[in-house]
Amino acid sequence: MEVIAKSKFVRISHKKLNLISWAIRGLSVAEAEKVLASLNKKGSRLLSLVLKQGIANAVKNFGLVKETLKIKSLQIGKGPSYKRGRAVSRGQWHPILKRTSHITLILNGEKAKVVKEPKEIKEVKKTEKVIKKERKNGTKS
């Protein structure tokens, strides 16, 4: 079963995120967490948040086992750029583009096998009102 986790408008360039995403594509979730924890980059922290989000979605919403989860695909896309600028000499202006990214993570895993136990048979205790009605009507259940 596939589980999707998305994060949009992340304040980092898509080129910087792609450098990190190549390191974890195709890995299992446990290995990817170790790799992201060891990298000293801003993007590794952002990708680990998306990975944790995907794991939580898979376990809670779909009942998948964390140990079987694997990264099927990790897509980094361009987001909009915030246009800012810096004033320079002679009334000119140098543009500064603050780039954003969109992250889409797809995890693949197996459902947990649930073994059903036989239900216990409970004794039904009749209340006094039910017994009186049965006596009045002459029926037993």
HELIX and SHEET records of a PDB file:
HELIX    1   1 HIS A   14  ILE A   24  1                                  11    
HELIX    2   2 VAL A   29  SER A   38  1                                  10    
HELIX    3   3 LYS A   42  ALA A   56  1                                  15    
HELIX    4   4 ASN A   57  ASN A   61  3                                   5    
HELIX    5   5 PHE A   62  PHE A   62  1                                   1    
HELIX    6   6 LYS A   66  THR A   68  5                                   3    
HELIX    7   7 SER A   89  GLY A   91  5                                   3    
HELIX    8   8 GLU A  128  ASN A  137  1                                  10    
SHEET    1   A 3 GLU A   2  VAL A  10  0                                        
SHEET    2   A 3 SER A 101  ASN A 108 -1                                        
SHEET    3   A 3 LYS A  70  LYS A  78 -1                                        
SHEET    1   B 2 TYR A  82  ALA A  87  0                                        
SHEET    2   B 2 TRP A  93  LYS A  98 -1                                        
END                                                                             
